[in-house]
């Protein structure tokens, strides 16, 4: 959610918890990816985030099944499990 002063407000849930919860509700990986990246970015007006396209910001996480596998910032892995 974008507040009147421009700051973002949201949940304290981690990406791993969010993905696990969405999987419990039966969502597939494509829907989870859209719900946790593209749609929020578009909703708050970010044009170069939320999609894996040339010119987009390369910040993302990877999962193997429901387990967080890696975290990438600026196209570089910063945490791998």
C-alpha positions as CSV (number, residue, x, y, z in Angstrom):
1,X,0.0,0.0,0.0
2,X,1.3,3.5,-0.8
3,X,0.5,6.0,1.9
4,X,-0.4,9.7,1.2
5,X,3.2,10.8,1.9
6,X,4.6,8.3,-0.6
7,X,6.0,5.7,1.8
8,X,5.1,2.1,1.4
9,X,3.2,0.1,4.1
10,X,2.9,-3.6,4.1
11,X,3.1,-6.9,5.9
12,X,6.0,-8.1,8.1
13,X,5.7,-11.5,6.4
14,X,8.8,-12.6,4.6
15,X,8.8,-13.7,0.9
16,X,9.3,-17.3,2.1
17,X,6.2,-17.2,4.4
18,X,4.1,-15.5,1.7
19,X,5.0,-18.1,-0.9
20,X,4.4,-21.0,1.5
21,X,1.0,-19.5,2.4
22,X,0.0,-19.1,-1.2
23,X,1.1,-22.6,-2.0
24,X,-1.1,-23.9,0.9
25,X,-4.1,-22.1,-0.8
26,X,-3.3,-24.1,-4.0
27,X,-1.9,-21.4,-6.2
28,X,0.5,-22.4,-8.9
29,X,4.0,-20.9,-9.4
30,X,3.1,-18.6,-12.3
31,X,0.2,-17.1,-10.3
32,X,2.5,-16.7,-7.2
33,X,5.1,-15.0,-9.3
34,X,2.6,-12.5,-10.7
35,X,1.0,-11.8,-7.3
36,X,4.3,-11.1,-5.6
37,X,6.2,-9.2,-8.3
38,X,4.5,-7.8,-11.4
39,X,1.1,-6.9,-10.0
40,X,2.4,-5.0,-6.9
41,X,4.9,-3.2,-9.0
42,X,2.3,-2.1,-11.5
43,X,-0.1,-1.2,-8.7
44,X,2.3,1.3,-7.2
45,X,3.5,2.6,-10.6
46,X,6.9,1.1,-10.8
47,X,7.7,0.8,-14.5
48,X,11.1,-1.0,-14.4
49,X,10.4,-3.6,-11.6
50,X,8.3,-6.7,-11.2
51,X,9.3,-8.4,-14.5
52,X,12.2,-10.3,-15.9
53,X,12.8,-8.1,-18.9
54,X,15.7,-6.2,-20.4
55,X,16.1,-2.9,-18.5
56,X,14.2,-4.0,-15.4
57,X,15.7,-3.9,-11.9
58,X,17.4,-7.3,-11.2
59,X,16.3,-7.8,-7.6
60,X,14.6,-11.2,-7.1
61,X,14.5,-14.4,-5.0
62,X,14.4,-18.0,-6.2
63,X,12.7,-20.9,-4.5
64,X,13.0,-24.7,-4.8
65,X,9.6,-26.1,-4.0
66,X,8.5,-24.0,-1.0
67,X,12.1,-23.3,0.3
68,X,13.9,-20.1,-0.3
69,X,17.0,-20.9,-2.4
70,X,18.7,-17.6,-3.2
71,X,18.4,-13.8,-3.0
72,X,19.7,-11.6,-5.9
73,X,20.2,-7.8,-5.8
74,X,21.4,-5.8,-8.9
75,X,21.7,-9.1,-10.8
76,X,24.2,-10.6,-8.3
77,X,23.5,-13.4,-5.7
78,X,23.8,-12.0,-2.2
79,X,22.5,-15.0,-0.3
80,X,22.3,-18.7,-1.3
81,X,21.1,-21.6,0.7
